[in-house]
């Protein structure tokens, strides 16, 4: 499934940049977080979006306000179940664009602080 391999690619991308992956596919009734990570000082909750390269290139825009709210609610529940924030947190979006041929590596773009928790 494209979503699973995209999340795995996003995790590798983050690890290569020094992030520690804490959890994947964290689900609660209120929502889901694709990746929970830390950079040592900040909780990072990541929404991963993926498409084939011949699809709409503006896939980051598919993270609607409603989706953001569900991610935020799930992140807050995750933090409550892990003893509270104790450090700053942010919400990132990673997009993974896959080539048509499945041989080339995907194009990964990382938007830090893509949306906030007002």
N, C-alpha and C positions, 0 to 999 in steps of 0.2 A: 504494500500500500504506500502511495506517495507520501502521505502524512507521516508515517512511521520512519521512513528512510530520511525524510526531510528533518525531522526532529533529531535523529541520530547525527545527521550532518551538522545541524546547528550546535549540538552538544560538542562535537569534535572541534568546531570552529571556536567555541567559547573556551574549551580546555586549552587549545593552542595559544590562546591569549591570556592565560593565567587564571581563568575563572575556575571555581570548584562547583561541580554539579552536585546538588543535594537531593534532587528528586525530579522525576519526570511524570507527566500525566497525573497530576494531583487533582483528584475529583472530589467535589462536595456537591450537595444538592443545589447550592447557589451558583456553581460554576466550576470551571476547570482552569488550571494553569499548566501550560505545556512543559515548561522547564522552570525549576527553582534553582538558583545559583547564588554564589557569593563571590565577591572579589576580595574578600578578607575583611572589609569594613561595611559593606552594603548588601542587603538582601536584594536580589534581582529576580523579578518575575517576568518570564519571557513568553510572549505569544509568537508562535511560529506559523508562517503562511507560506504555501508553496504552490507553484504552477509549472506547467511546461513553458518553455521559452516562447513558443508561438501563441501563448495566451496573453491576456491583458497584463501589461507590464506594471500597472499601478496596484499591485496586490496589497501593499501596505495599507492602502485606503479601505480595504475590506475589513479592517479592524474598526467596526462601528462603535458608536457611543454605547450601545447596548452590550456589545461584546466586551468593551472596556469595563463596564460595570460588573459583569459576571466574573471577569478575571480579578478585579479588585476585591470583590466579595470572597472569592476562593482564596486569594492571597491573605486576606485578613483572617480567615478561618485557619489557614495553614499556620500563620504566626501565632494565633491563640493556642493551637495544639502543640506548638513548639516553644512555649514559654514567653511569648510576646516579642516585640520588635528588638529591643535592646541595641539597635543600630538603625541607621537610615535604610530606606527601601526605595526602589524605583521600578518602573514598568517599561520594559524594552520590547521591541518588535524585531524579529529576524525574518527576512524573506529569503526563500530559496527558489531560484529559477533554474529548472532542469533543462538541459539541451534535448533536442528531439532524438538524438542518436543513443542516448543512455551510456555513451562511452566517455564523453567529456565530463569534467567536473562541473558541479553546479555553480552558479553565481550566487554568492551569499552576501546579503547586505544587512548590517546591524544598525538599528536606530536606538540609541540609548535615550532613556527618558522620553519615550515616544508619547506617553500620556501620563497624566497625574492622578493622584488620589485626593481630590478636593473634599 
